Structure formats: structure tokens, C-alpha cells
Amino acid sequence: MPNLPSAAKRMVTSRIKRTANRASKTRLATTNRLYREALTAGDKSKAQELNRTYSSQLDKAVKQGVIKANNASRHKARAAAALKKV
């Protein structure tokens, strides 16, 4: 239990931010999984649409501070490379 009021407030804000960050990361993982499934199925049009969605979600996560910019850049580059192979 926190001893100071500011520490108590920090616990609350940390929990709120952790919940939002977890939701954002889960959304990213789900979109990535759907994208990989579309690639393995060979559905190029659906894969292109999911690639755009995935890239957009990565950019939004960077903007919100959920992930770092280089992390998003790496994921977008690998996703684009995988799309080229199909």
C-alpha cells in the first residue's frame, strides 16, 4: 500500500495506462496474426488490406507511446517483405 497520496495516484494512472497499452498490443498481435493467415492462404488482396491496417495500427501505437519507432519500422518492413514474396 502506498504511503503518499501521489504514490496512490501513480498506482491508479499506471493501471489505466497498462490496460490501454495491453489492449493496443493485443490489437496489433491480432492484426498481425490475421495478416499472416492471409499470406499463408495466398489471398493477396486481403493481405494487402491487412498490411495497410497493420501499418496504420503500428504508427498509432508509436504515436501513443506504446511501442518504439524502430520497433514499428522493423515490423512494417518485415510485413512488406512477406507480402512481396506472395
Secondary structure, 3 states (H helix, E strand, C coil): CCCCHHHHHHHHHHHHHHHHHHHHHHHHHHHHHHHHHHHHHCCHHHHHHHHHHHHHHHHHHHHHCCCCHHHHHHHHHHHHHHHHHC
